[in-house]
């Protein structure tokens, strides 16, 4: 058959078939006396195979190696599928980043930073978090307890799925920006230094039952409209301090510890990690601690 008939049977343009012939993908079976290309049934089968591989995204050089050198098509296809998978993940992140941009209307500098953050690879995300931990744990006292705590923190990193939701990409962008804040880092460094200092007294219980009791007790009065500066708040403070086994002499030190520890960003860090990693939502409780700190500063109650 001539090239026109091959075009009609395959559905490919003559120009494309001629190009495939010139580069050796579908060589003609023979030439006519007038030097026109002539093809046979094997040419049609080969052409359809080439078209399929091109539609799958394989480049000309790779297809030629498969056809001419007998390279294993299964191996080539697997490698190409993996490459396409990487491209798909990148495109999904770009799509989510563009949606975030559309919602935030950032400046050009913010846009550049958001795009780089959103498209960071898994290793790059891990490096961002590791550098953050290196910064905040640099001055923590060397003790087994501190080492265990540091190891636990480092073992948990943001892990965006291959097809992240818009909320997950938004959370990653917000988290990465937060980890860059020098004020936040300095605050956490001081918290770490004081938490694991041998001479530091820990006045606030950290057990789950104690924390649940505290937030529930404070929430009951907050939700009832009790303000931190009112005498009723003083009664709440007294109840908490008695439960914690504290005396009037501890009050000033407790205010100092809570002033350092009560930072919404610390809670927000874990809330963002929960969104990114698909954990159950972490409820907000930092406003309960802030209310208690304000009530403590107001000085009401018997433990003055």
N, C-alpha and C positions, 0 to 999 in steps of 0.2 A: 504494500500500500504506500501511497505517497504521504507527504507530511500533512496535507489537507485532510485526507481520510483519517489519519491517526488523530488529528485535532478533533474531528467530528465524533469519533468513537470515544475519545477520552474526555472531551469537554474542555480541554486546555487550549489556550491560544497557540497559534502557529509560532508566534514569537517566543513563547515560553519553551515549547518543544525544541525549537532550534537552539536556544540557549543551553538546554539540558544536553543536547547532542554535542554542542561545541565543548562543553566542560567534561564530557565523557560519562555523564550519568545514564544517558539513553542513546548509545551510539547506533547509527543506522545499520541495518543489516547489509546493505549494499548501495551502490550508486548506479543510476541508470546510465545509458549511453550518452544521454545529454547532461550527465553529472548531477541529476536530481537525487535527493535523498530518498531511499526506499526502506520501509520498515516491515517487520513481520509480527506475528502474534506475540512472540517473546518480547518484542519492543513495547507492545501495548501493556503487557503484564508488568514489565519493569517500570514503565512510565507511571502506572497507577500506584505502584509501590513507592516510587519517589514522591509522588504527590501526597500520599498519606504521611510519609515521614516529614515532609515540608510543613504540612498542616499541623503536625505535632510540635513543630518548632525547631527541628534539627537543621543545622546549617549544611551548606553544600559539601564542605570538606568532610564532615562527619558521615554524611550519607555515602560519599564516594568511598570512604574507608570501609564501610559496611559492605558495599557492593563489590568493590574490587579486591579488597584484602581479606575478605571473609571474617571480619571482626564480628564477635558475638553480638547480635542485635539485642538480646536480652540484657546484656551488661550495659550496652550503650543506652538503651531505653531507660534502665534503672537510674543511671547517672543523670540522664536528662530530666527524668521525673523529679529527682531530688533538687536539681537546679531550679526547675519550675516552682517547686514547693517553696524554695527560698524567695523567689520573686513574688509569689503570691503573698507570703507573710509580709514582705516589705510594702507591697501595694496596699494591703489591709491596714498597716500602720499609717501609711501616708493618707489613706482615706479617713481614718479616725482623726489624724492630726489636722487635716483640712476641716473636718467638722468642728473640732475644738477651736480652730482659728475663726471659723464663721460665727461661733457663739461668743467669742471673747473680743473680737475686733482689736487685735494687738497692734502695737507699733512695729515698724520694720525690724528693730533690734529684738523685740520680744518674739516676733514671728520666727526669726532665724533661730533663736534659742529654743523655742518650743518645738520647731521642726527637728532640730538635732536631738533633743531630749526624747521626743516621741519615737524617732527612728533608731534609737540606740539598740545595739544588739544585746543579747543576753549577757555576754561577757562585759560589755560596756556598762550595762546597768549594774552588774555586780561590782565593777570597779568603782563606780560612783558611790555605792553604799559602803564598800570597804574603805575608801578614802575618808568617808564621813566617820566611820567607826575609829579609824586610826587617829583622827583628830580629837574625838571626844574621850577616848580612853587613854590618851597619851600620858595623862597625869594621875591616873587611878592608882591607888596604893597596890603594891604587889602582895597579894594574899590569895590563898586557895579559893575563898569565897568570891573575890573579885574576878579571878580567872574563870570560874564557872559561869558567872553572870555574863562576862564578856563573850565567852564561847557560845552561850545560848543566844545572845543577841546577834552574833555574826552568822549563826547557822540559819537565820531566817532572812531571806532576801526577797525583793519583789520579783515575781515570776509571771510575766505576762504570757497568756496563752497564745497559740499561733493565730487565732482569730479573736483578738480582744474586742470587747464592747467599747462603745464610746466612753462609758463611765470608767472603764479600766484605764484607757489611755489618758483621760482627764486626770484620774487619780495619780497615775505615774508622773505626768507633767507637774502636778502640784507637789508631789513628794520630792521629786528631783530638785525643784526650786527651793523647797523648804530645807533640804540637806545642804544647800549652798549658803544659807543664811549664817553669817558669822556670829550674830547675836545669839541665835539658837544654839550654835555649837558651843559658844562660851558658857551659856547657861547650863547645858548638859555636862560640860567638863567640870564645872563647879559642883553640880549635883553628884557626879561620880566621885570626885575627890572627897566630898564630905560624907557620902554614903558609906564609903569603905575606909575612912580614916579610923585608925584604932581608937582614938579618943572620942569619936562622935557617938552621942547617945541617940538612939532611934526612938523618938517619942511617939511616932505614929505606927500602929500595927499594920502589917501589910498582908496578913492572911486573907484569903478570899471571904471567909465568914465575917471577919471584922470589917472588911471594906463594904460588903453587902449590907451589914447592919448600919454602918455609918451613913451610906448614901440613902438607904431607906428612911432612916430617922430624920435626916436633914430634909429629904424630899417631902416628907409628910408635912413639915412646917412651912417649907418654901411654898409648896403648892396651896397651902392654906392662906397664903398672903402675908406671912410673918416676914418683916424686913430685918436685915442684919443689925440695924441700929436700935431696934426696939427692945424693951425689957424682956419680952417673950423669947427673943433670940438668946438672951442671957441664960435662960433656963435650958435651952437646947445645948448651949455650950457647956454648962455645968454637967449635964447628963453625959455628954461625950467625954469630957475630961475625967469624970469619975470612972467611966467604963475603961478608959485607958490607964487608970491608976496614976494620974498626974496630980500634982499639988500646985498651989498658987505660985510657988517659985519656978515652976516649969513653964508658966504662961508666956513669958517673954521669949524664951528659947523656942517654944513651939511656933510662935508667930514668925520667928526668923526662919525656921526650917520650912514652914509652909509657904512663906513668901518666895523662897527659892524654888520649891517643888511645884507650886500651882502654876502651870503654864499650859494653856490650851493646845499648843503645838505638840507637846509630848503625847497627848491623847489623840490628836489628829494624825500623828505619825502612824499609830496602830490602826486607826480607822481606814486610812488610805491603803495600808498593807492588806487589810481585810478585803477591800474592794479589788485590788490588783490580783491577789492570790485566790479569790473566790471563797474566802472564809465567811462564816456567819457575821452579820453586822455587829459592830462594837458600839453599844449605847454610849451616849455622852453623859459623863458624870462630873467633869471638871468644874462645871458651873456650881455643883453642890459644894465642892471644896472651896471655891472662891467665896461663896456665900458664908461658909463657916469661918473662913479666914477674916472676912469683913466683920462678922459678928464678934470674933475673937478680938479684933483690933478695937471694936467699939467699947469693950471693957465692961459690959454688963455681966451680971451673974455674981454668985457668991465667991467664986475663986478669983477675986481681983487682987 
